[in-house]
Structures are given as structure tokens and as C-alpha cells.
Amino acid sequence: MTLSIRLGAEIHITNPAHSMYQQAGRYMGPAELPGMEHHHRICFDGKVHLVQRADFELLYPDRDLRQD
């Protein structure tokens, strides 16, 4: 069983070293680019950024994680 993140889920950046630290955004899916397997697309104010999974957390994990 794997858990995946619901598209549109609300997230926030938790890594203090990240330039978007403490910013809230929406999950847009995995990066789907060669060599970027650990990155995800996150939308902040209409702009999409690639963010590593370790750098963000879900605001509502009970609602936004689903079983595949």
C-alpha cells in the first residue's frame, strides 16, 4: 500500500533553509521530469515551484492522503 497526496491539497513549507519557508501553497502533483523524482509541483500565488517532499507538510493529512 502506498499513500499519495490529493491534487489541490493545502501544504506549507517546513524547511527553514528553503526560500519559501512558512509559505502556504497547493499541491499540483509529482514533478514528472527525468532526474527530479523526489520533487513535487507546488503552486504559490499562481506560480508553480518544484519542491522536495522533505521540505513540505500537508496542512490536513487526514483529508489529503489517500491509499493507492
mmCIF file of the N, C-alpha and C atoms, coordinates in Angstrom:
data_MODEL
# 
_entry.id   MODEL 
# 
loop_
_atom_site.group_PDB 
_atom_site.id 
_atom_site.type_symbol 
_atom_site.label_atom_id 
_atom_site.label_alt_id 
_atom_site.label_comp_id 
_atom_site.label_asym_id 
_atom_site.label_entity_id 
_atom_site.label_seq_id 
_atom_site.pdbx_PDB_ins_code 
_atom_site.Cartn_x 
_atom_site.Cartn_y 
_atom_site.Cartn_z 
_atom_site.occupancy 
_atom_site.B_iso_or_equiv 
_atom_site.pdbx_formal_charge 
_atom_site.auth_seq_id 
_atom_site.auth_comp_id 
_atom_site.auth_asym_id 
_atom_site.auth_atom_id 
_atom_site.pdbx_PDB_model_num 
ATOM 1   N N  . MET A 1 1  ? 0.834  -1.170 0.000   1.00 0.00 ? 1  MET A N  1 
ATOM 2   C CA . MET A 1 1  ? 0.000  0.000  0.000   1.00 0.00 ? 1  MET A CA 1 
ATOM 3   C C  . MET A 1 1  ? 0.889  1.248  0.000   1.00 0.00 ? 1  MET A C  1 
ATOM 4   N N  . THR A 1 2  ? 0.598  2.166  -0.891  1.00 0.00 ? 2  THR A N  1 
ATOM 5   C CA . THR A 1 2  ? 1.292  3.445  -0.909  1.00 0.00 ? 2  THR A CA 1 
ATOM 6   C C  . THR A 1 2  ? 0.276  4.553  -0.667  1.00 0.00 ? 2  THR A C  1 
ATOM 7   N N  . LEU A 1 3  ? 0.758  5.636  -0.125  1.00 0.00 ? 3  LEU A N  1 
ATOM 8   C CA . LEU A 1 3  ? -0.094 6.794  0.100   1.00 0.00 ? 3  LEU A CA 1 
ATOM 9   C C  . LEU A 1 3  ? 0.280  7.862  -0.908  1.00 0.00 ? 3  LEU A C  1 
ATOM 10  N N  . SER A 1 4  ? -0.712 8.478  -1.509  1.00 0.00 ? 4  SER A N  1 
ATOM 11  C CA . SER A 1 4  ? -0.446 9.574  -2.428  1.00 0.00 ? 4  SER A CA 1 
ATOM 12  C C  . SER A 1 4  ? -1.177 10.815 -1.938  1.00 0.00 ? 4  SER A C  1 
ATOM 13  N N  . ILE A 1 5  ? -0.721 11.949 -2.397  1.00 0.00 ? 5  ILE A N  1 
ATOM 14  C CA . ILE A 1 5  ? -1.281 13.227 -1.970  1.00 0.00 ? 5  ILE A CA 1 
ATOM 15  C C  . ILE A 1 5  ? -2.360 13.649 -2.961  1.00 0.00 ? 5  ILE A C  1 
ATOM 16  N N  . ARG A 1 6  ? -3.476 14.087 -2.433  1.00 0.00 ? 6  ARG A N  1 
ATOM 17  C CA . ARG A 1 6  ? -4.593 14.551 -3.258  1.00 0.00 ? 6  ARG A CA 1 
ATOM 18  C C  . ARG A 1 6  ? -4.190 15.840 -3.982  1.00 0.00 ? 6  ARG A C  1 
ATOM 19  N N  . LEU A 1 7  ? -4.511 15.937 -5.280  1.00 0.00 ? 7  LEU A N  1 
ATOM 20  C CA . LEU A 1 7  ? -4.240 17.158 -6.031  1.00 0.00 ? 7  LEU A CA 1 
ATOM 21  C C  . LEU A 1 7  ? -5.035 18.304 -5.421  1.00 0.00 ? 7  LEU A C  1 
ATOM 22  N N  . GLY A 1 8  ? -4.401 19.437 -5.273  1.00 0.00 ? 8  GLY A N  1 
ATOM 23  C CA . GLY A 1 8  ? -5.040 20.599 -4.672  1.00 0.00 ? 8  GLY A CA 1 
ATOM 24  C C  . GLY A 1 8  ? -4.909 20.669 -3.163  1.00 0.00 ? 8  GLY A C  1 
ATOM 25  N N  . ALA A 1 9  ? -4.264 19.667 -2.563  1.00 0.00 ? 9  ALA A N  1 
ATOM 26  C CA . ALA A 1 9  ? -4.094 19.646 -1.104  1.00 0.00 ? 9  ALA A CA 1 
ATOM 27  C C  . ALA A 1 9  ? -3.326 20.889 -0.650  1.00 0.00 ? 9  ALA A C  1 
ATOM 28  N N  . GLU A 1 10 ? -3.689 21.401 0.503   1.00 0.00 ? 10 GLU A N  1 
ATOM 29  C CA . GLU A 1 10 ? -3.003 22.558 1.066   1.00 0.00 ? 10 GLU A CA 1 
ATOM 30  C C  . GLU A 1 10 ? -1.741 22.102 1.792   1.00 0.00 ? 10 GLU A C  1 
ATOM 31  N N  . ILE A 1 11 ? -0.633 22.761 1.490   1.00 0.00 ? 11 ILE A N  1 
ATOM 32  C CA . ILE A 1 11 ? 0.654  22.411 2.099   1.00 0.00 ? 11 ILE A CA 1 
ATOM 33  C C  . ILE A 1 11 ? 1.302  23.672 2.662   1.00 0.00 ? 11 ILE A C  1 
ATOM 34  N N  . HIS A 1 12 ? 2.334  23.487 3.460   1.00 0.00 ? 12 HIS A N  1 
ATOM 35  C CA . HIS A 1 12 ? 3.183  24.602 3.868   1.00 0.00 ? 12 HIS A CA 1 
ATOM 36  C C  . HIS A 1 12 ? 4.627  24.114 3.923   1.00 0.00 ? 12 HIS A C  1 
ATOM 37  N N  . ILE A 1 13 ? 5.537  25.025 3.618   1.00 0.00 ? 13 ILE A N  1 
ATOM 38  C CA . ILE A 1 13 ? 6.963  24.706 3.602   1.00 0.00 ? 13 ILE A CA 1 
ATOM 39  C C  . ILE A 1 13 ? 7.482  24.722 5.037   1.00 0.00 ? 13 ILE A C  1 
ATOM 40  N N  . THR A 1 14 ? 8.130  23.633 5.438   1.00 0.00 ? 14 THR A N  1 
ATOM 41  C CA . THR A 1 14 ? 8.600  23.498 6.817   1.00 0.00 ? 14 THR A CA 1 
ATOM 42  C C  . THR A 1 14 ? 10.119 23.549 6.956   1.00 0.00 ? 14 THR A C  1 
ATOM 43  N N  . ASN A 1 15 ? 10.842 23.570 5.857   1.00 0.00 ? 15 ASN A N  1 
ATOM 44  C CA . ASN A 1 15 ? 12.307 23.610 5.902   1.00 0.00 ? 15 ASN A CA 1 
ATOM 45  C C  . ASN A 1 15 ? 12.769 25.067 6.038   1.00 0.00 ? 15 ASN A C  1 
ATOM 46  N N  . PRO A 1 16 ? 13.384 25.431 7.175   1.00 0.00 ? 16 PRO A N  1 
ATOM 47  C CA . PRO A 1 16 ? 13.816 26.813 7.369   1.00 0.00 ? 16 PRO A CA 1 
ATOM 48  C C  . PRO A 1 16 ? 14.852 27.291 6.350   1.00 0.00 ? 16 PRO A C  1 
ATOM 49  N N  . ALA A 1 17 ? 15.557 26.377 5.709   1.00 0.00 ? 17 ALA A N  1 
ATOM 50  C CA . ALA A 1 17 ? 16.561 26.752 4.714   1.00 0.00 ? 17 ALA A CA 1 
ATOM 51  C C  . ALA A 1 17 ? 15.943 27.023 3.339   1.00 0.00 ? 17 ALA A C  1 
ATOM 52  N N  . HIS A 1 18 ? 14.677 26.710 3.152   1.00 0.00 ? 18 HIS A N  1 
ATOM 53  C CA . HIS A 1 18 ? 14.010 26.886 1.861   1.00 0.00 ? 18 HIS A CA 1 
ATOM 54  C C  . HIS A 1 18 ? 13.575 28.336 1.687   1.00 0.00 ? 18 HIS A C  1 
ATOM 55  N N  . SER A 1 19 ? 13.701 28.860 0.474   1.00 0.00 ? 19 SER A N  1 
ATOM 56  C CA . SER A 1 19 ? 13.343 30.260 0.217   1.00 0.00 ? 19 SER A CA 1 
ATOM 57  C C  . SER A 1 19 ? 11.855 30.550 0.425   1.00 0.00 ? 19 SER A C  1 
ATOM 58  N N  . MET A 1 20 ? 11.012 29.525 0.388   1.00 0.00 ? 20 MET A N  1 
ATOM 59  C CA . MET A 1 20 ? 9.565  29.712 0.573   1.00 0.00 ? 20 MET A CA 1 
ATOM 60  C C  . MET A 1 20 ? 9.123  29.295 1.981   1.00 0.00 ? 20 MET A C  1 
ATOM 61  N N  . TYR A 1 21 ? 10.036 29.270 2.923   1.00 0.00 ? 21 TYR A N  1 
ATOM 62  C CA . TYR A 1 21 ? 9.756  28.822 4.297   1.00 0.00 ? 21 TYR A CA 1 
ATOM 63  C C  . TYR A 1 21 ? 8.505  29.493 4.866   1.00 0.00 ? 21 TYR A C  1 
ATOM 64  N N  . GLN A 1 22 ? 7.635  28.685 5.439   1.00 0.00 ? 22 GLN A N  1 
ATOM 65  C CA . GLN A 1 22 ? 6.379  29.057 6.083   1.00 0.00 ? 22 GLN A CA 1 
ATOM 66  C C  . GLN A 1 22 ? 5.312  29.548 5.107   1.00 0.00 ? 22 GLN A C  1 
ATOM 67  N N  . GLN A 1 23 ? 5.559  29.443 3.810   1.00 0.00 ? 23 GLN A N  1 
ATOM 68  C CA . GLN A 1 23 ? 4.550  29.823 2.828   1.00 0.00 ? 23 GLN A CA 1 
ATOM 69  C C  . GLN A 1 23 ? 3.566  28.679 2.635   1.00 0.00 ? 23 GLN A C  1 
ATOM 70  N N  . ALA A 1 24 ? 2.322  29.010 2.375   1.00 0.00 ? 24 ALA A N  1 
ATOM 71  C CA . ALA A 1 24 ? 1.292  28.007 2.099   1.00 0.00 ? 24 ALA A CA 1 
ATOM 72  C C  . ALA A 1 24 ? 1.073  27.934 0.596   1.00 0.00 ? 24 ALA A C  1 
ATOM 73  N N  . GLY A 1 25 ? 0.790  26.728 0.108   1.00 0.00 ? 25 GLY A N  1 
ATOM 74  C CA . GLY A 1 25 ? 0.549  26.538 -1.311  1.00 0.00 ? 25 GLY A CA 1 
ATOM 75  C C  . GLY A 1 25 ? -0.377 25.362 -1.548  1.00 0.00 ? 25 GLY A C  1 
ATOM 76  N N  . ARG A 1 26 ? -0.572 25.026 -2.825  1.00 0.00 ? 26 ARG A N  1 
ATOM 77  C CA . ARG A 1 26 ? -1.425 23.911 -3.230  1.00 0.00 ? 26 ARG A CA 1 
ATOM 78  C C  . ARG A 1 26 ? -0.598 22.876 -3.980  1.00 0.00 ? 26 ARG A C  1 
ATOM 79  N N  . TYR A 1 27 ? -0.850 21.612 -3.656  1.00 0.00 ? 27 TYR A N  1 
ATOM 80  C CA . TYR A 1 27 ? -0.137 20.501 -4.281  1.00 0.00 ? 27 TYR A CA 1 
ATOM 81  C C  . TYR A 1 27 ? -0.651 20.294 -5.701  1.00 0.00 ? 27 TYR A C  1 
ATOM 82  N N  . MET A 1 28 ? 0.271  20.233 -6.668  1.00 0.00 ? 28 MET A N  1 
ATOM 83  C CA . MET A 1 28 ? -0.086 20.085 -8.079  1.00 0.00 ? 28 MET A CA 1 
ATOM 84  C C  . MET A 1 28 ? 0.398  18.769 -8.688  1.00 0.00 ? 28 MET A C  1 
ATOM 85  N N  . GLY A 1 29 ? 1.005  17.892 -7.881  1.00 0.00 ? 29 GLY A N  1 
ATOM 86  C CA . GLY A 1 29 ? 1.436  16.592 -8.383  1.00 0.00 ? 29 GLY A CA 1 
ATOM 87  C C  . GLY A 1 29 ? 2.945  16.445 -8.411  1.00 0.00 ? 29 GLY A C  1 
ATOM 88  N N  . PRO A 1 30 ? 3.409  15.231 -8.744  1.00 0.00 ? 30 PRO A N  1 
ATOM 89  C CA . PRO A 1 30 ? 4.855  14.992 -8.832  1.00 0.00 ? 30 PRO A CA 1 
ATOM 90  C C  . PRO A 1 30 ? 5.459  15.754 -10.010 1.00 0.00 ? 30 PRO A C  1 
ATOM 91  N N  . ALA A 1 31 ? 6.762  15.985 -9.949  1.00 0.00 ? 31 ALA A N  1 
ATOM 92  C CA . ALA A 1 31 ? 7.446  16.775 -10.977 1.00 0.00 ? 31 ALA A CA 1 
ATOM 93  C C  . ALA A 1 31 ? 7.385  16.112 -12.348 1.00 0.00 ? 31 ALA A C  1 
ATOM 94  N N  . GLU A 1 32 ? 7.476  14.782 -12.417 1.00 0.00 ? 32 GLU A N  1 
ATOM 95  C CA . GLU A 1 32 ? 7.425  14.030 -13.679 1.00 0.00 ? 32 GLU A CA 1 
ATOM 96  C C  . GLU A 1 32 ? 8.486  14.470 -14.684 1.00 0.00 ? 32 GLU A C  1 
ATOM 97  N N  . LEU A 1 33 ? 9.660  14.819 -14.175 1.00 0.00 ? 33 LEU A N  1 
ATOM 98  C CA . LEU A 1 33 ? 10.785 15.183 -15.024 1.00 0.00 ? 33 LEU A CA 1 
ATOM 99  C C  . LEU A 1 33 ? 11.944 14.241 -14.731 1.00 0.00 ? 33 LEU A C  1 
ATOM 100 N N  . PRO A 1 34 ? 12.704 13.836 -15.758 1.00 0.00 ? 34 PRO A N  1 
ATOM 101 C CA . PRO A 1 34 ? 13.842 12.953 -15.514 1.00 0.00 ? 34 PRO A CA 1 
ATOM 102 C C  . PRO A 1 34 ? 14.810 13.582 -14.513 1.00 0.00 ? 34 PRO A C  1 
ATOM 103 N N  . GLY A 1 35 ? 15.221 12.799 -13.528 1.00 0.00 ? 35 GLY A N  1 
ATOM 104 C CA . GLY A 1 35 ? 16.146 13.271 -12.517 1.00 0.00 ? 35 GLY A CA 1 
ATOM 105 C C  . GLY A 1 35 ? 15.515 14.078 -11.394 1.00 0.00 ? 35 GLY A C  1 
ATOM 106 N N  . MET A 1 36 ? 14.206 14.277 -11.448 1.00 0.00 ? 36 MET A N  1 
ATOM 107 C CA . MET A 1 36 ? 13.521 15.081 -10.425 1.00 0.00 ? 36 MET A CA 1 
ATOM 108 C C  . MET A 1 36 ? 12.480 14.244 -9.678  1.00 0.00 ? 36 MET A C  1 
ATOM 109 N N  . GLU A 1 37 ? 12.776 12.957 -9.489  1.00 0.00 ? 37 GLU A N  1 
ATOM 110 C CA . GLU A 1 37 ? 11.812 12.026 -8.904  1.00 0.00 ? 37 GLU A CA 1 
ATOM 111 C C  . GLU A 1 37 ? 11.377 12.401 -7.487  1.00 0.00 ? 37 GLU A C  1 
ATOM 112 N N  . HIS A 1 38 ? 12.213 13.127 -6.754  1.00 0.00 ? 38 HIS A N  1 
ATOM 113 C CA . HIS A 1 38 ? 11.892 13.467 -5.367  1.00 0.00 ? 38 HIS A CA 1 
ATOM 114 C C  . HIS A 1 38 ? 11.290 14.866 -5.236  1.00 0.00 ? 38 HIS A C  1 
ATOM 115 N N  . HIS A 1 39 ? 10.930 15.460 -6.360  1.00 0.00 ? 39 HIS A N  1 
ATOM 116 C CA . HIS A 1 39 ? 10.361 16.804 -6.342  1.00 0.00 ? 39 HIS A CA 1 
ATOM 117 C C  . HIS A 1 39 ? 8.871  16.759 -6.693  1.00 0.00 ? 39 HIS A C  1 
ATOM 118 N N  . HIS A 1 40 ? 8.167  17.754 -6.199  1.00 0.00 ? 40 HIS A N  1 
ATOM 119 C CA . HIS A 1 40 ? 6.731  17.868 -6.437  1.00 0.00 ? 40 HIS A CA 1 
ATOM 120 C C  . HIS A 1 40 ? 6.428  19.296 -6.874  1.00 0.00 ? 40 HIS A C  1 
ATOM 121 N N  . ARG A 1 41 ? 5.353  19.447 -7.657  1.00 0.00 ? 41 ARG A N  1 
ATOM 122 C CA . ARG A 1 41 ? 4.939  20.765 -8.116  1.00 0.00 ? 41 ARG A CA 1 
ATOM 123 C C  . ARG A 1 41 ? 4.008  21.373 -7.066  1.00 0.00 ? 41 ARG A C  1 
ATOM 124 N N  . ILE A 1 42 ? 4.363  22.555 -6.580  1.00 0.00 ? 42 ILE A N  1 
ATOM 125 C CA . ILE A 1 42 ? 3.564  23.265 -5.595  1.00 0.00 ? 42 ILE A CA 1 
ATOM 126 C C  . ILE A 1 42 ? 3.269  24.654 -6.150  1.00 0.00 ? 42 ILE A C  1 
ATOM 127 N N  . CYS A 1 43 ? 2.010  25.058 -6.080  1.00 0.00 ? 43 CYS A N  1 
ATOM 128 C CA . CYS A 1 43 ? 1.593  26.360 -6.591  1.00 0.00 ? 43 CYS A CA 1 
ATOM 129 C C  . CYS A 1 43 ? 1.517  27.363 -5.442  1.00 0.00 ? 43 CYS A C  1 
ATOM 130 N N  . PHE A 1 44 ? 2.236  28.472 -5.597  1.00 0.00 ? 44 PHE A N  1 
ATOM 131 C CA . PHE A 1 44 ? 2.207  29.586 -4.649  1.00 0.00 ? 44 PHE A CA 1 
ATOM 132 C C  . PHE A 1 44 ? 1.765  30.824 -5.418  1.00 0.00 ? 44 PHE A C  1 
ATOM 133 N N  . ASP A 1 45 ? 0.626  31.365 -5.098  1.00 0.00 ? 45 ASP A N  1 
ATOM 134 C CA . ASP A 1 45 ? 0.130  32.600 -5.736  1.00 0.00 ? 45 ASP A CA 1 
ATOM 135 C C  . ASP A 1 45 ? 0.184  32.534 -7.261  1.00 0.00 ? 45 ASP A C  1 
ATOM 136 N N  . GLY A 1 46 ? -0.211 31.413 -7.827  1.00 0.00 ? 46 GLY A N  1 
ATOM 137 C CA . GLY A 1 46 ? -0.279 31.261 -9.271  1.00 0.00 ? 46 GLY A CA 1 
ATOM 138 C C  . GLY A 1 46 ? 1.021  30.848 -9.944  1.00 0.00 ? 46 GLY A C  1 
ATOM 139 N N  . LYS A 1 47 ? 2.099  30.723 -9.194  1.00 0.00 ? 47 LYS A N  1 
ATOM 140 C CA . LYS A 1 47 ? 3.381  30.301 -9.757  1.00 0.00 ? 47 LYS A CA 1 
ATOM 141 C C  . LYS A 1 47 ? 3.732  28.930 -9.208  1.00 0.00 ? 47 LYS A C  1 
ATOM 142 N N  . VAL A 1 48 ? 4.170  28.039 -10.097 1.00 0.00 ? 48 VAL A N  1 
ATOM 143 C CA . VAL A 1 48 ? 4.493  26.669 -9.701  1.00 0.00 ? 48 VAL A CA 1 
ATOM 144 C C  . VAL A 1 48 ? 5.992  26.548 -9.433  1.00 0.00 ? 48 VAL A C  1 
ATOM 145 N N  . HIS A 1 49 ? 6.324  25.967 -8.281  1.00 0.00 ? 49 HIS A N  1 
ATOM 146 C CA . HIS A 1 49 ? 7.709  25.730 -7.877  1.00 0.00 ? 49 HIS A CA 1 
ATOM 147 C C  . HIS A 1 49 ? 7.908  24.234 -7.685  1.00 0.00 ? 49 HIS A C  1 
ATOM 148 N N  . LEU A 1 50 ? 9.125  23.760 -7.945  1.00 0.00 ? 50 LEU A N  1 
ATOM 149 C CA . LEU A 1 50 ? 9.475  22.371 -7.664  1.00 0.00 ? 50 LEU A CA 1 
ATOM 150 C C  . LEU A 1 50 ? 10.054 22.303 -6.258  1.00 0.00 ? 50 LEU A C  1 
ATOM 151 N N  . VAL A 1 51 ? 9.464  21.435 -5.434  1.00 0.00 ? 51 VAL A N  1 
ATOM 152 C CA . VAL A 1 51 ? 9.840  21.348 -4.024  1.00 0.00 ? 51 VAL A CA 1 
ATOM 153 C C  . VAL A 1 51 ? 10.058 19.880 -3.666  1.00 0.00 ? 51 VAL A C  1 
ATOM 154 N N  . GLN A 1 52 ? 11.112 19.599 -2.919  1.00 0.00 ? 52 GLN A N  1 
ATOM 155 C CA . GLN A 1 52 ? 11.349 18.233 -2.454  1.00 0.00 ? 52 GLN A CA 1 
ATOM 156 C C  . GLN A 1 52 ? 10.326 17.872 -1.388  1.00 0.00 ? 52 GLN A C  1 
ATOM 157 N N  . ARG A 1 53 ? 9.958  16.595 -1.343  1.00 0.00 ? 53 ARG A N  1 
ATOM 158 C CA . ARG A 1 53 ? 8.935  16.138 -0.391  1.00 0.00 ? 53 ARG A CA 1 
ATOM 159 C C  . ARG A 1 53 ? 9.346  16.406 1.054   1.00 0.00 ? 53 ARG A C  1 
ATOM 160 N N  . ALA A 1 54 ? 10.618 16.333 1.349   1.00 0.00 ? 54 ALA A N  1 
ATOM 161 C CA . ALA A 1 54 ? 11.088 16.561 2.719   1.00 0.00 ? 54 ALA A CA 1 
ATOM 162 C C  . ALA A 1 54 ? 10.927 18.017 3.163   1.00 0.00 ? 54 ALA A C  1 
ATOM 163 N N  . ASP A 1 55 ? 10.690 18.929 2.223   1.00 0.00 ? 55 ASP A N  1 
ATOM 164 C CA . ASP A 1 55 ? 10.606 20.357 2.547   1.00 0.00 ? 55 ASP A CA 1 
ATOM 165 C C  . ASP A 1 55 ? 9.200  20.854 2.860   1.00 0.00 ? 55 ASP A C  1 
ATOM 166 N N  . PHE A 1 56 ? 8.172  20.019 2.677   1.00 0.00 ? 56 PHE A N  1 
ATOM 167 C CA . PHE A 1 56 ? 6.814  20.492 2.949   1.00 0.00 ? 56 PHE A CA 1 
ATOM 168 C C  . PHE A 1 56 ? 5.996  19.460 3.696   1.00 0.00 ? 56 PHE A C  1 
ATOM 169 N N  . GLU A 1 57 ? 4.936  19.945 4.337   1.00 0.00 ? 57 GLU A N  1 
ATOM 170 C CA . GLU A 1 57 ? 3.984  19.086 5.045   1.00 0.00 ? 57 GLU A CA 1 
ATOM 171 C C  . GLU A 1 57 ? 2.576  19.465 4.621   1.00 0.00 ? 57 GLU A C  1 
ATOM 172 N N  . LEU A 1 58 ? 1.685  18.504 4.745   1.00 0.00 ? 58 LEU A N  1 
ATOM 173 C CA . LEU A 1 58 ? 0.276  18.754 4.465   1.00 0.00 ? 58 LEU A CA 1 
ATOM 174 C C  . LEU A 1 58 ? -0.360 19.465 5.651   1.00 0.00 ? 58 LEU A C  1 
ATOM 175 N N  . LEU A 1 59 ? -1.227 20.434 5.373   1.00 0.00 ? 59 LEU A N  1 
ATOM 176 C CA . LEU A 1 59 ? -1.954 21.089 6.457   1.00 0.00 ? 59 LEU A CA 1 
ATOM 177 C C  . LEU A 1 59 ? -3.025 20.171 7.028   1.00 0.00 ? 59 LEU A C  1 
ATOM 178 N N  . TYR A 1 60 ? -3.629 19.336 6.175   1.00 0.00 ? 60 TYR A N  1 
ATOM 179 C CA . TYR A 1 60 ? -4.703 18.435 6.597   1.00 0.00 ? 60 TYR A CA 1 
ATOM 180 C C  . TYR A 1 60 ? -4.415 17.008 6.125   1.00 0.00 ? 60 TYR A C  1 
ATOM 181 N N  . PRO A 1 61 ? -3.451 16.321 6.741   1.00 0.00 ? 61 PRO A N  1 
ATOM 182 C CA . PRO A 1 61 ? -3.062 14.988 6.252   1.00 0.00 ? 61 PRO A CA 1 
ATOM 183 C C  . PRO A 1 61 ? -4.190 13.963 6.303   1.00 0.00 ? 61 PRO A C  1 
ATOM 184 N N  . ASP A 1 62 ? -5.080 14.041 7.270   1.00 0.00 ? 62 ASP A N  1 
ATOM 185 C CA . ASP A 1 62 ? -6.181 13.076 7.341   1.00 0.00 ? 62 ASP A CA 1 
ATOM 186 C C  . ASP A 1 62 ? -7.089 13.171 6.124   1.00 0.00 ? 62 ASP A C  1 
ATOM 187 N N  . ARG A 1 63 ? -7.227 14.355 5.582   1.00 0.00 ? 63 ARG A N  1 
ATOM 188 C CA . ARG A 1 63 ? -8.097 14.582 4.438   1.00 0.00 ? 63 ARG A CA 1 
ATOM 189 C C  . ARG A 1 63 ? -7.369 14.397 3.105   1.00 0.00 ? 63 ARG A C  1 
ATOM 190 N N  . ASP A 1 64 ? -6.088 14.728 3.066   1.00 0.00 ? 64 ASP A N  1 
ATOM 191 C CA . ASP A 1 64 ? -5.390 14.838 1.790   1.00 0.00 ? 64 ASP A CA 1 
ATOM 192 C C  . ASP A 1 64 ? -4.479 13.676 1.412   1.00 0.00 ? 64 ASP A C  1 
ATOM 193 N N  . LEU A 1 65 ? -4.300 12.693 2.285   1.00 0.00 ? 65 LEU A N  1 
ATOM 194 C CA . LEU A 1 65 ? -3.564 11.480 1.918   1.00 0.00 ? 65 LEU A CA 1 
ATOM 195 C C  . LEU A 1 65 ? -4.565 10.408 1.532   1.00 0.00 ? 65 LEU A C  1 
ATOM 196 N N  . ARG A 1 66 ? -4.284 9.711  0.446   1.00 0.00 ? 66 ARG A N  1 
ATOM 197 C CA . ARG A 1 66 ? -5.182 8.631  0.021   1.00 0.00 ? 66 ARG A CA 1 
ATOM 198 C C  . ARG A 1 66 ? -4.366 7.387  -0.277  1.00 0.00 ? 66 ARG A C  1 
ATOM 199 N N  . GLN A 1 67 ? -5.013 6.240  -0.155  1.00 0.00 ? 67 GLN A N  1 
ATOM 200 C CA . GLN A 1 67 ? -4.356 4.964  -0.431  1.00 0.00 ? 67 GLN A CA 1 
ATOM 201 C C  . GLN A 1 67 ? -4.516 4.621  -1.897  1.00 0.00 ? 67 GLN A C  1 
ATOM 202 N N  . ASP A 1 68 ? -3.415 4.167  -2.504  1.00 0.00 ? 68 ASP A N  1 
ATOM 203 C CA . ASP A 1 68 ? -3.463 3.722  -3.913  1.00 0.00 ? 68 ASP A CA 1 
ATOM 204 C C  . ASP A 1 68 ? -3.457 2.222  -3.966  1.00 0.00 ? 68 ASP A C  1 
# 
